Amino acid sequence: MPTNTKKELLDALTRNNESPEDLEAVFYKPIVHLWEDSYKSKNKVVKCTFDELPEREFNPGYGSVVRFLKGEPIYAYTKDWIYFKVCYDDSEWISWIPRNPENVKNSITVYGDG
């Protein structure tokens, strides 16, 4: 089912009992699609609010026929977490890591192990 970076970030925030109001900073890198199998990131990183995040749709399902990044790379910071775009096996989603070492506990995820 198609989604976008803003929806994925909202879902990730919700999973950590946070909301867009908890965001301290959000950055994304605009991308321009060159052709079906490639994309090019623009050089400029943009600081924005949650509401200003692009809403370019992408498919979060694995093995997609579309074999290139569709959503913009992002970093979003709250007091406790750093959220970022992950791409693995043609699937894109937002993941997160603890912002502070004392919050690591059991939050380490291994992608592609399997």
FIBA-554074 format. One line per field, with one value per residue (C-alpha): residue number from 0; residue in three letters; x, y, z negated. Coordinates in Angstrom, 3 decimals, decimal comma. Example, Ala and Ser with C-alpha at 12.3 -4.5 7.8 and 13.67 -1.06 7.14 Angstrom:
FIBA-554074
lolo	(0_1)
dovo	(ALA_SER)
x	(12,300_13,670)
y	(-4,500_-1,060)
z	(-7,800_-7,140)
This chain:
FIBA-554074
lolo	(0_1_2_3_4_5_6_7_8_9_10_11_12_13_14_15_16_17_18_19_20_21_22_23_24_25_26_27_28_29_30_31_32_33_34_35_36_37_38_39_40_41_42_43_44_45_46_47_48_49_50_51_52_53_54_55_56_57_58_59_60_61_62_63_64_65_66_67_68_69_70_71_72_73_74_75_76_77_78_79_80_81_82_83_84_85_86_87_88_89_90_91_92_93_94_95_96_97_98_99_100_101_102_103_104_105_106_107_108_109_110_111_112_113)
dovo	(MET_PRO_THR_ASN_THR_LYS_LYS_GLU_LEU_LEU_ASP_ALA_LEU_THR_ARG_ASN_ASN_GLU_SER_PRO_GLU_ASP_LEU_GLU_ALA_VAL_PHE_TYR_LYS_PRO_ILE_VAL_HIS_LEU_TRP_GLU_ASP_SER_TYR_LYS_SER_LYS_ASN_LYS_VAL_VAL_LYS_CYS_THR_PHE_ASP_GLU_LEU_PRO_GLU_ARG_GLU_PHE_ASN_PRO_GLY_TYR_GLY_SER_VAL_VAL_ARG_PHE_LEU_LYS_GLY_GLU_PRO_ILE_TYR_ALA_TYR_THR_LYS_ASP_TRP_ILE_TYR_PHE_LYS_VAL_CYS_TYR_ASP_ASP_SER_GLU_TRP_ILE_SER_TRP_ILE_PRO_ARG_ASN_PRO_GLU_ASN_VAL_LYS_ASN_SER_ILE_THR_VAL_TYR_GLY_ASP_GLY)
x	(0,000_1,549_2,670_4,964_7,715_5,384_2,985_5,874_7,446_4,097_3,751_7,287_6,639_3,394_5,169_7,447_4,569_5,642_3,969_5,068_5,050_7,968_10,195_13,121_14,531_13,727_16,052_15,540_17,468_15,357_15,769_15,220_14,381_16,541_14,983_13,393_16,493_18,199_17,795_20,039_20,072_20,300_23,245_21,233_19,859_16,637_15,609_11,828_8,894_6,856_4,137_6,684_7,957_7,426_4,598_5,999_4,384_6,480_5,741_6,913_6,561_9,547_10,481_8,857_9,136_10,283_13,942_14,941_14,421_11,191_11,055_13,472_16,210_15,429_16,716_14,284_15,213_13,207_14,491_14,948_15,134_16,703_14,422_15,788_14,815_15,851_15,901_16,385_15,472_13,356_11,410_11,517_10,470_11,372_13,404_14,900_17,778_18,149_19,530_21,377_23,547_21,710_18,511_19,912_18,653_17,053_16,508_19,197_17,721_19,605_18,341_18,854_19,694_17,775)
y	(0,000_3,342_5,732_8,742_10,072_12,227_9,323_6,963_9,475_9,998_6,211_5,950_8,822_7,185_3,871_5,745_7,613_10,853_13,310_15,943_18,465_16,526_17,128_19,428_19,445_17,837_17,723_16,203_16,039_16,715_14,158_14,345_11,161_10,801_7,672_4,424_2,868_5,883_9,023_11,918_13,769_17,508_18,873_21,087_19,723_21,446_22,136_22,073_21,469_18,266_19,999_21,060_17,517_16,372_13,908_12,025_8,573_5,417_1,729_0,236_-3,330_-5,545_-6,597_-3,614_-3,314_0,267_-0,142_3,278_5,475_7,390_9,171_11,815_10,869_12,450_12,898_13,960_14,600_14,465_14,632_10,837_9,549_10,144_9,077_8,350_6,840_3,220_1,495_-2,258_-4,615_-1,996_-1,142_2,201_3,071_5,222_3,702_5,209_4,980_6,386_9,908_9,352_6,348_5,770_5,081_2,243_-0,646_-3,187_-0,871_-2,158_-3,495_-5,486_-5,086_-7,759_-10,426_-13,257)
z	(0,000_1,009_-1,701_-2,014_-4,253_-6,334_-7,024_-7,820_-10,210_-11,954_-12,362_-13,795_-16,201_-17,329_-17,992_-20,400_-22,050_-20,384_-18,026_-15,490_-18,355_-19,907_-16,868_-17,618_-14,075_-10,710_-7,693_-4,248_-1,005_2,107_4,880_8,615_10,494_13,595_15,091_13,950_12,360_10,855_8,809_7,934_4,633_4,830_2,869_0,556_-2,712_-3,750_-7,337_-7,670_-9,966_-9,971_-7,927_-5,289_-4,635_-1,035_-0,459_2,537_2,487_2,362_1,986_-1,327_0,032_0,822_4,359_5,998_9,767_9,205_8,312_7,040_4,031_4,267_0,916_-0,246_-2,723_-6,117_-9,654_-12,382_-15,999_-19,204_-22,756_-22,868_-19,259_-15,848_-12,974_-9,488_-6,131_-5,526_-2,161_-1,882_0,975_2,754_-0,382_-2,180_-5,704_-8,699_-11,510_-14,649_-17,069_-20,576_-20,620_-23,898_-24,821_-28,093_-26,098_-23,941_-26,105_-23,678_-20,721_-18,303_-15,063_-12,416_-8,848_-6,236_-8,784_-7,783)
